[in-house]
Amino acid sequence: MSNKIFVIYFYFPTLLANSSSMAYIMVDVESDGPIPGDYSMVCFGAVIVDKDLNETFYGKLKPISDNYIPGALEVSGFTREETLHFNDPIEVMTAFAEWIKNKVPGNPIFISDNNGYDWMFICWYLHHFLNSNPFGYSSQNLGSFYKGIIKDTSKNFKHLRKTQHSHNPVDDAVGNAEAFLAIIKEHEIKISI
């Protein structure tokens, strides 16, 4: 094995294992503050992007910090007292990684409405609690995808959602996946879904 192949395999083994099989997973996160570690991910939802959108994951996580911003927490629809009874983050992230492993035959691709925010929390929690991330080291942004397809950076895709954006992260992930599928269909994008 050449040095170049070894480095790629060492850091990205799933890329070489089954590079022809990929699945997009739309993710949405709710948190009680702007950054992981200092603040906590309250809950998150994920859906495998396919024609049915019926393979979903929902996790509610116990806080990892005493810090929280009441206004940020309020968006999630939960009180601080409720979050204290949520599941241990290690258990939730383990279940999420197992869900991905069992549902995705190849490489999972992380995509979200705001991947700067959603990816930051999911990536941090996966590495912090599991020392690995099944998505690897990159994510994709639905908004940027749409702007590039229509060639207009002032437009957004949100009118393409069918499911109301409610801040329930599963509903929000499904709505974003619906928009993603609509973009692919309307613009005849060559992509395996």
QUIWOJO-V731157 format. One record per residue. N is the residue number from 1. RES is the residue in one letter. OMEGA is omega in whole degrees, -180 to 180 (none if undefined). D_LAST is the distance of its C-alpha to the last C-alpha in Angstrom with 1 decimal. Layout:
{{N,RES,OMEGA,D_LAST} {N,RES,OMEGA,D_LAST}}
//
This chain:
{{1,M,180,32.2} {2,S,-180,32.8} {3,N,-179,33.2} {4,K,179,30.2} {5,I,-179,27.9} {6,F,-180,29.6} {7,V,179,29.0} {8,I,-179,25.3} {9,Y,-179,25.1} {10,F,-177,27.5} {11,Y,-176,25.6} {12,F,-174,22.0} {13,P,-178,22.1} {14,T,179,18.4} {15,L,-180,17.6} {16,L,-176,19.8} {17,A,-176,19.1} {18,N,-173,15.6} {19,S,-179,14.4} {20,S,-178,12.0} {21,S,-179,9.9} {22,M,176,8.2} {23,A,175,6.7} {24,Y,175,7.4} {25,I,179,10.4} {26,M,-175,12.1} {27,V,174,15.9} {28,D,-176,19.1} {29,V,168,22.6} {30,E,-178,26.1} {31,S,179,29.1} {32,D,178,32.9} {33,G,-170,33.3} {34,P,-176,32.0} {35,I,177,31.5} {36,P,-180,30.8} {37,G,175,33.9} {38,D,179,36.4} {39,Y,-172,34.4} {40,S,168,32.0} {41,M,-178,28.5} {42,V,-179,29.3} {43,C,175,25.9} {44,F,178,22.2} {45,G,179,19.1} {46,A,176,15.5} {47,V,174,12.5} {48,I,-177,9.3} {49,V,173,6.6} {50,D,-175,5.4} {51,K,-176,7.7} {52,D,-178,10.6} {53,L,-178,10.9} {54,N,177,13.7} {55,E,-175,13.4} {56,T,175,15.6} {57,F,177,18.2} {58,Y,179,21.4} {59,G,174,24.2} {60,K,-171,27.6} {61,L,174,29.7} {62,K,179,33.4} {63,P,177,34.7} {64,I,-177,35.4} {65,S,174,38.0} {66,D,-179,40.8} {67,N,168,39.7} {68,Y,177,37.8} {69,I,-175,37.9} {70,P,180,38.7} {71,G,178,36.9} {72,A,179,33.6} {73,L,-179,33.9} {74,E,179,34.7} {75,V,-178,31.3} {76,S,-178,29.7} {77,G,-179,32.1} {78,F,173,33.8} {79,T,177,37.3} {80,R,-180,38.3} {81,E,178,40.0} {82,E,-177,36.9} {83,T,180,34.9} {84,L,179,37.7} {85,H,178,36.8} {86,F,-175,33.1} {87,N,177,31.7} {88,D,-179,32.6} {89,P,179,30.0} {90,I,180,30.0} {91,E,-178,29.2} {92,V,-178,26.3} {93,M,175,24.7} {94,T,179,25.3} {95,A,179,23.6} {96,F,179,20.6} {97,A,177,20.4} {98,E,177,20.8} {99,W,178,18.1} {100,I,-179,15.6} {101,K,-177,17.2} {102,N,-175,17.1} {103,K,-175,13.7} {104,V,-177,11.7} {105,P,-178,12.5} {106,G,-176,12.3} {107,N,175,12.4} {108,P,177,11.6} {109,I,180,11.2} {110,F,174,13.4} {111,I,177,13.0} {112,S,178,15.6} {113,D,-178,17.8} {114,N,-173,20.6} {115,N,175,19.7} {116,G,-180,23.3} {117,Y,-176,24.3} {118,D,-179,21.5} {119,W,-178,20.9} {120,M,-179,24.7} {121,F,-178,25.2} {122,I,-179,22.4} {123,C,-179,23.2} {124,W,-179,26.9} {125,Y,179,26.8} {126,L,-179,24.8} {127,H,-178,27.1} {128,H,-175,30.2} {129,F,-177,29.9} {130,L,-178,27.9} {131,N,176,28.7} {132,S,180,25.1} {133,N,-178,21.7} {134,P,178,18.6} {135,F,-176,16.7} {136,G,-173,19.3} {137,Y,-179,21.1} {138,S,179,18.7} {139,S,179,16.6} {140,Q,-176,15.0} {141,N,-178,16.4} {142,L,180,14.8} {143,G,179,18.2} {144,S,177,18.7} {145,F,-179,15.4} {146,Y,-179,16.6} {147,K,178,20.1} {148,G,-179,19.2} {149,I,-177,17.2} {150,I,177,20.2} {151,K,178,22.8} {152,D,-176,24.7} {153,T,179,25.1} {154,S,-176,27.0} {155,K,173,24.2} {156,N,-172,21.8} {157,F,-165,18.7} {158,K,177,20.3} {159,H,-179,21.3} {160,L,177,17.8} {161,R,172,17.7} {162,K,179,18.5} {163,T,-178,19.5} {164,Q,177,22.7} {165,H,-170,22.8} {166,S,-172,25.4} {167,H,161,25.2} {168,N,-170,24.1} {169,P,176,21.4} {170,V,177,19.0} {171,D,-179,19.6} {172,D,177,19.1} {173,A,178,15.8} {174,V,178,14.6} {175,G,178,16.2} {176,N,177,14.6} {177,A,176,11.0} {178,E,178,12.3} {179,A,178,13.5} {180,F,179,10.5} {181,L,179,8.7} {182,A,178,12.1} {183,I,-180,12.5} {184,I,-179,9.5} {185,K,-176,10.9} {186,E,-176,14.5} {187,H,177,14.5} {188,E,-179,12.4} {189,I,177,10.6} {190,K,-179,9.4} {191,I,179,6.2} {192,S,178,3.8} {193,I,none,0.0}}
//
